[in-house]
């Protein structure tokens, strides 16, 4: 049964609420006027409003088939009936309620970060790994022993291998012939002299013993090294040696500066400020624990909110990191939030594109970008994610000794696809590349021999430049 009714409401309108049969549909036009009768214009107009009970719907509070409206209808003629229960139910279940909540305005803290020069001048040029420096010549000599032993028994007319030139260069530094016995004695002496560098020497020895198989094409580096858990752990130790100390110095400098900024003010200057860090890694998470301690201490003392977006494309390592961090921090993360992400792959720019532009104040990567065949676009994608004045902090191998070829040479990315040289960029190439992609007003580095070099870039705040960048145009 369809009914059409025009209802005009002026002042207060009272009427009984009659039950609505499930079979009936009521259509009506409704005008609501203000009580003062000072205007003929309605304040609300409802055209073609339809009322019908939905089949099979009930509140669940009563076992009978009657709706809440039916129950209210039955009691509406009783002078002393209490309708509150029914009305409260109608308000709760059928009426929208606007609830206002006060939410603090979260502000980024990039403008309070130290200048690039303050980071660079904070002990970064100090010799922190003296044994790495002192071991260069003797380790080069040991690598030359392996190279000479292999080359003299090798058919040099075989198919070219990128390692061959490196071996020739190493062997040319020796003036006397060596034996496997003298090579082994040299290895033992170096382990005794540089016990902290044992991981370097173990890999160097393993590579040297298989060098002939690799150069002859009987095996490749992946056959020898991958799948060996012990060797993988040793490589993690090597990554720690060449970058962990400098990483701690970088973040100690940043945290120390922010702590001083806070202490120089007398009010809650860091209240509702947030520091957002993207940490790109493929290494053992134990290197990050000292950094977590620095960030946690900063957040506890200043109230600064810190978001650490920790990205590792290896789900096993990421799960291990989450467990390790949770154990290490023991629920002390009131202001420190860690987000774990296994979907980001810096060799695939599409994974970076899913993150909103200008989401981070700091992006940090240690020995991740070298060998990336699409390095230019990768750097552009990382720039997209930085706020103006934000830092791109890269630790990369730039100046490496000869014996590194017998440690990392089995990795394809170590060699350039265009020639027989290493794919390692020198500092001028890094600087040129960052200048070409634009958007950075500061590009500097600090060079340490045999260690990762810090390449620090700060995103510009110039509107003239920003408005020409993809992240602002889009």
Buried (B, 14 or more C-beta within 10 A) or exposed (E): EEEEEEEEEEEEEEEEEEBBEBEEBBEBBBBBBEEEEEEEEBEEEEEEEEEEBEEEEBBEEEEEEBBBBBBBBEEBEEEEEEEEEBEEBBEEEEEEEEEEEEEEEEBBBBEBBBEBEEBBEBEBEEEBBEBBBBBBEBBBBBBBBBBBBBBEEBEEEEEEBBBBBBBEBBBEBEEEEBEEEEBEEBBEEBBEEBEEBBBBBBBBBBBBBBBBBBBBEEBBBEEBBEEEEEBEEBBBBBBBBBBBBBBBBBBBBBBBBBBEBBEEEEEEBBEEBBBBBBBBBBBBBBBBEBBBBBBBBBBEBBBBBBBBBBBBBEEEBBEBBBEBBEEBBEEEBEBBBBEBBBEBBBBBBEBBEEBEBBBBBBBBBBBBBBBBEEBEEBBBBBBBBBBBBBBBBBBBBBEBBBBBBBBBBBBEBBBBEEEEEBBBBEBEEBBEBBEEBEBBBBBBBBEBBBBBBBBBBBBBBEEEBBEEBEBBEE
